[in-house]
Amino acid sequence: MAPGVLILAAVPPNLFSESIGTNIGLSTDYELKSGTSMAAPHAAGIAAMLKGAHPEWSPSAIRSAMMTTANHLDNTQKPIREDDGMVATPLDMGAGQVDPNKALDPGLVYDATPQDYINLICSMNFTEEQFKTFARSSANYNNCSSPSADLNYPSFIALYPFSLEGNFTWLKQKFRRTLTNVGKGGATYKVKIETPKNSTVSVSPKTLVFKKKNEKKSYTLTIRYIGDENQSHHVGSITWVEENGNHSVRSPIVTSPIIEVWGIDD
């Protein structure tokens, strides 16, 4: 399930690339009563399997393969539900339940380099000491020439500020993503959009044509959305579907109040 995917996403690139090498060692020094999710070792094992099958893939490519091929439906093909009977959202389950077989052949991946993560950290206005905590070095602290909070990540979240007065206006957020073709050859993909409530979503271009393996194509996704007085979050998705039907590359979309995401109580 998703917590494992989220844990993978949080591991620094250099540490993760070392931990899923050929001599991977999974620590068992924890107690189940601590609340540690069993999804973590499951996801780590799947990641190790993918690295073994595709040694050229980066940690980001592995994460993308696991997320974009995850199953967000239950065994009756209905949306996964939480214990209280409510439909689970990406804020509960991430991208969904990992499917190892599909992850081995995802078709397309959202890749990212260590520099992309440095650019992300640069955009957060950290002190040098804070920067070093995440980057393991302060060498690039004074050389943040291309700060960017828009990491090439396989999901989208658009946040709106909480208003006690219920005064909300239409907001707009634009994302840029790049997909890498890891299929066996050329392929054409068309976009399928599931629009969150109170939103409009546009994608450009709507068709991506890859002529060869490892070719990259970029697109932009723009969300126009409005909050509500109930502090609701709404979900949707974007899926790139190969014309021959062999691959579907799905990413969740969420609009959510900032107060809910950060867990602020008052």
Summary of the structure (lengths in Angstrom):
residues: 266
radius of gyration: 19.0
end to end distance: 30.4
largest distance: 56.1
contacts: 765
relative contact order: 0.15
helix: 28%
strand: 27%
